[in-house]
Amino acid sequence: MNALLVRLVCGVLFAAMALGAVVHPPKDLTQGLGMLLPLSMLLGYAIKGSPRRSLIPKRKAAPPPPDVSGT
């Protein structure tokens, strides 16, 4: 339930920032680009949620080759 609440809050923050950018557009390009980073992070978190571990298991390391020294 906690993850759902965080995603909801991120979605609301994204909507508020996007609405603020529409109502008061940025003065120049650098300010507009500076607004894109937090917006994209909030939107990504609201859509996908927190990063999780990969579902694909990692391969185990191959055993070392046998020592073939002539004695």
C-alpha positions as CSV (number, residue, x, y, z in Angstrom):
1,M,0.0,0.0,0.0
2,N,2.9,2.3,0.7
3,A,4.3,2.0,-2.8
4,L,0.9,2.9,-4.3
5,L,0.7,6.0,-2.2
6,V,4.2,7.1,-3.3
7,R,3.3,6.6,-6.9
8,L,0.1,8.5,-6.4
9,V,2.0,11.4,-4.8
10,C,4.5,11.4,-7.7
11,G,1.7,11.5,-10.2
12,V,0.0,14.5,-8.5
13,L,3.4,16.3,-8.3
14,F,3.9,15.7,-12.0
15,A,0.5,17.0,-12.8
16,A,1.0,20.1,-10.7
17,M,4.4,20.8,-12.2
18,A,3.1,20.3,-15.8
19,L,0.2,22.6,-15.1
20,G,2.5,25.2,-13.7
21,A,4.7,25.0,-16.8
22,V,1.6,25.6,-19.0
23,V,0.3,28.5,-16.9
24,H,3.7,30.1,-16.4
25,P,5.9,29.0,-19.3
26,P,9.7,29.1,-18.8
27,K,11.6,32.3,-19.8
28,D,14.3,30.6,-21.9
29,L,15.4,27.2,-23.1
30,T,17.7,26.4,-20.2
31,Q,15.0,27.0,-17.7
32,G,12.7,24.8,-19.7
33,L,15.3,22.0,-19.9
34,G,15.9,22.3,-16.2
35,M,12.2,21.6,-15.6
36,L,12.3,18.5,-17.8
37,L,14.6,16.5,-15.5
38,P,12.4,16.5,-12.4
39,L,9.3,16.1,-14.5
40,S,10.6,13.0,-16.3
41,M,11.8,11.5,-13.0
42,L,8.4,12.0,-11.3
43,L,6.6,10.7,-14.4
44,G,8.8,7.6,-14.6
45,Y,8.4,6.8,-10.9
46,A,4.6,7.3,-11.1
47,I,4.3,5.0,-14.1
48,K,6.8,2.2,-13.3
49,G,7.2,2.5,-9.6
50,S,10.5,1.9,-7.7
51,P,13.3,0.1,-9.4
52,R,13.3,-3.7,-8.7
53,R,15.7,-6.5,-9.1
54,S,15.9,-8.1,-12.5
55,L,13.6,-11.1,-13.0
56,I,16.2,-12.8,-15.2
57,P,18.6,-14.8,-13.0
58,K,22.3,-14.2,-13.5
59,R,24.4,-17.0,-14.9
60,K,26.7,-18.7,-12.4
61,A,30.4,-18.3,-13.0
62,A,32.0,-21.2,-14.9
63,P,34.3,-23.3,-12.8
64,P,38.0,-22.7,-13.3
65,P,39.6,-25.0,-15.8
66,P,41.5,-28.0,-14.2
67,D,45.2,-27.4,-13.7
68,V,47.0,-29.5,-16.3
69,S,50.6,-29.3,-15.2
70,G,52.9,-32.2,-16.1
71,T,54.5,-33.8,-13.1
